Amino acid sequence: MKEEPTREAFFLPGGQDVRLFALHSAPRRNVRGALLFVHPFAEEMNRARRMVALAVQRFVDDGWAVLQVDLAGCGDSSGTLESTSWEDWLGNVDVAATWLQERYPVPLMLWGLRAGCLILSEWLGRNKGGHPVLYWHPVSSGRQHMSHFLRMKVAGEVPEGLDARAVLQGMRSRLDLGGSVEVAGYTVSASLVKGLEQSMLDFPAAYGGRVCVLEVNSSTRCELSPILASFVNRWRQGGVIVESGVATGPAFWLTQEVTLAPDLIELSREALARLVS
Amino acid sequence: MDIRVEVLRVLDEVLCLDGRGRDWGLEQPLLGAVPELDSMAVIGVLNLLEERFGFIVEDDDVDGRTFETVGTLVGFIAEKLA
């Protein structure tokens, strides 16, 4: 009879009275590798929840242990996005990575979705580790991602007749003064916005891990977006071993209703084994 | 890289055209001619174009003319990538 996998929810210390919600899922024995998942920013995190849960189940079936951690101010962790700094988030990743490394004597692997990839990229840059990486539809530029986040304010909330540019400029100046901004129900600190804005998708010099980057597309074409294709080229020229692919499916981190991209999970399952070989 | 083909893919994806725009030429009118392209959709198209091509549009960069036809949109992106 097949053994039920381990599944435990608990809190990790997130510094300054913050408790980080963590979900640990793993096979009972023969763990091949330990994956740390970092979620997307704001609403994209919520929309992607079901898809990520499904992927975790499949990965565990294949012998991978997974730790999902809600960063401070997100999901079921305590704190608010207004009281959380960019440094706090990087510290949260540290705490989660350490927990996994102490628990499992197998390779630590990093798995990110959207802005989660940016956070992992920044963390990798500071820690100089050669941890293998699985990136799901990564945000290529933090500046662009934050610009889209602020734009939501204009799209959804600016009443007729009010100048959208003035609203954006107002938010920019508040951020410049270190104040927080509220967009679509998320009040975010200047530190988080600035930190994300400055983060880039990249790998540290002499990075020794393997990388798999997967994009999702609703049509059945099989090309990477021009920007990600150019990134992959650059990384390869820098000596990073990268494989890339495009899964067919909806942009599940954006869609109003819960949608799934099973193809992405299948491609990832195949890739994970190669990442540690 | 064929910018027009990428633009048509993005329009198809954001506006859910189901392939209707696959063969549109540069002269195909957009704003006012494609009912799916409302102000929210304009932002959606812009966001996805930025994401896929990797450029950033400043807040005062875009006006109605950018979305006049497929050709004006392609020209706008070519300028951004130059």
Boltz contact constraints between the chains, C-beta under 6 A:
constraints:
  - contact:
      token1: [A, 140]
      token2: [B, 54]
      max_distance: 6.0
  - contact:
      token1: [A, 144]
      token2: [B, 50]
      max_distance: 6.0
  - contact:
      token1: [A, 144]
      token2: [B, 56]
      max_distance: 6.0
  - contact:
      token1: [A, 148]
      token2: [B, 47]
      max_distance: 6.0
  - contact:
      token1: [A, 155]
      token2: [B, 40]
      max_distance: 6.0
  - contact:
      token1: [A, 155]
      token2: [B, 43]
      max_distance: 6.0
  - contact:
      token1: [A, 165]
      token2: [B, 59]
      max_distance: 6.0
  - contact:
      token1: [A, 165]
      token2: [B, 60]
      max_distance: 6.0
  - contact:
      token1: [A, 168]
      token2: [B, 59]
      max_distance: 6.0
  - contact:
      token1: [A, 218]
      token2: [B, 13]
      max_distance: 6.0
  - contact:
      token1: [A, 225]
      token2: [B, 52]
      max_distance: 6.0
  - contact:
      token1: [A, 226]
      token2: [B, 1]
      max_distance: 6.0
  - contact:
      token1: [A, 226]
      token2: [B, 53]
      max_distance: 6.0
  - contact:
      token1: [A, 227]
      token2: [B, 53]
      max_distance: 6.0
  - contact:
      token1: [A, 227]
      token2: [B, 54]
      max_distance: 6.0
